[in-house]
Amino acid sequence: MKEITAKLKAILPAERIHENEPMKLHTSFKIGGPADIYAEVATVDELKAVLRLMADTGAEHMLVGNGSNFLVSDEGYRGVMIRLGGDFDSISLEGSRITVGASKLLSGVSAFATENGLAGFEFASGIPGSIGGAIFMNAGAYGGEMKDVVKKVSLVSADGSQNFQCSGEEMGFGYRMSSVQATGAVVTEVVIELTQDDKEAIAERVKELAYKRNSKQPVQFPSAGSTFKRPVGGYAAALIEEAGLKGFTVGGAQVSEKHSGFVINIGDATCSDVIELMKAVRQKVYENSGIVLEPEVRIIGEEFEEFNC
Ligand SMILES: Cc1cc2nc3c(=O)[nH]c(=O)nc-3n(C[C@H](O)[C@H](O)[C@H](O)COP(=O)(O)OP(=O)(O)OC[C@H]3O[C@@H](n4cnc5c(N)ncnc54)[C@H](O)[C@@H]3O)c2cc1C
């Protein structure tokens, strides 16, 4: 990795390259050992150069957005975590279209939309991710999902060789799914289209959704949101509760008492605690209902690969 660091220094200022960076500082779960390198990238040209370097050297790498759907191994990550910032935090308005950089948080986009009297993004106001991560996951809540509002996505190919754009339809959006999960392309900018509405009415809807979220979800504990995807034929939270697992604890990881769909970090949980708990939950839910739960959280670490879907 010393060689990669040296080569990265020809692309990025040294203060944006961090070696052995604890990933627990960059994930909402507050879990995760060190990434060999954590590199902050501020422009499309830098991103392309970094991705080309990764392709030329075969170095392992991945994007991290706001780390709100990330569970990183206690051993950390043997490769380069790439974090977008700088130019990628831009936001601008043209008519009812908002153009937003990939690192901008959904809460910021929602506040901008509200200020400008644009409705349709309220669903995303309380999802604690970045626009890039939300496109990757086709994040959604309360009846809305990114798919409904995305008009155009700008990307850089996985090997850094080209920039290209896709329409919303071309993004292959499905339930917690988009085409970038398979292609490894990096989202750089997104255009969303909303509809004109009264500012006060939009603000009121955002407030109502925040109230719902705060009263139903264990937002005071570190977590990665819903741990498992919604299976066909049921809701993960209900299946977990029916299997008698509310409050089930392994080390510092617990099935939330407030919302069984969330695994929370009740204090110094390790990734191994969470994985052990997830495996037990999956087994007991299967025995109880015949339904196999699949993780929604992205699990980072070679030793857990068989558990990722
Ligand atoms: C309290 C809580 C509540 C939540 N509620 C919801 C909810 O209601 N609905 C919902 O859908 N999710 C929810 N989540 C999960 C999470 O916020 C979303 O999945 C979010 O979209 C992840 O965005 P992120 O920026 O944090 O991505 P990260 O967790 O950093 O990354 C997720 C994936 O996206 C990839 N990625 C990140 N940026 C880019 C990019 N620019 N280009 C390509 N790939 C990229 C990463 O490599 C990774 O594989 C919740 C999480 C928490 C902690």
The ligand as a Gaussian input file, in Angstrom:
#p B3LYP/6-31G(d) Opt

LIG

0 1
 C      -31.127000       5.676000      11.194000
 C      -31.124000       5.222000       9.738000
 C      -32.293000       5.274000       9.005000
 C      -32.305000       4.838000       7.670000
 N      -33.480000       4.918000       6.973000
 C      -33.494000       4.523000       5.681000
 C      -34.711000       4.608000       4.920000
 O      -35.758000       5.046000       5.402000
 N      -34.671000       4.194000       3.622000
 C      -33.537000       3.718000       3.035000
 O      -33.557000       3.374000       1.843000
 N      -32.381000       3.643000       3.717000
 C      -32.323000       4.032000       5.026000
 N      -31.153000       3.952000       5.728000
 C      -29.950000       3.381000       5.083000
 C      -29.052000       4.405000       4.361000
 O      -29.209000       5.714000       4.904000
 C      -29.315000       4.435000       2.859000
 O      -29.063000       3.176000       2.278000
 C      -28.480000       5.500000       2.123000
 O      -28.905000       5.599000       0.789000
 C      -26.981000       5.180000       2.122000
 O      -26.307000       6.328000       1.667000
 P      -24.792000       6.624000       2.118000
 O      -24.345000       7.854000       1.430000
 O      -24.688000       6.634000       3.595000
 O      -24.088000       5.387000       1.466000
 P      -22.965000       4.435000       2.130000
 O      -23.546000       3.691000       3.283000
 O      -21.730000       5.221000       2.384000
 O      -22.723000       3.441000       0.904000
 C      -23.753000       2.565000       0.479000
 C      -23.310000       1.943000      -0.845000
 O      -23.303000       2.976000      -1.839000
 C      -22.044000       3.005000      -2.510000
 N      -21.796000       4.406000      -2.894000
 C      -21.740000       5.478000      -2.067000
 N      -21.533000       6.604000      -2.787000
 C      -21.449000       6.235000      -4.084000
 C      -21.235000       6.937000      -5.303000
 N      -21.055000       8.251000      -5.347000
 N      -21.209000       6.222000      -6.456000
 C      -21.363000       4.869000      -6.454000
 N      -21.561000       4.150000      -5.324000
 C      -21.612000       4.829000      -4.157000
 C      -21.052000       2.468000      -1.498000
 O      -19.913000       1.904000      -2.131000
 C      -21.878000       1.395000      -0.781000
 O      -21.833000       0.161000      -1.480000
 C      -31.114000       4.373000       7.066000
 C      -29.912000       4.350000       7.809000
 C      -29.914000       4.776000       9.127000
 C      -28.624000       4.762000       9.896000

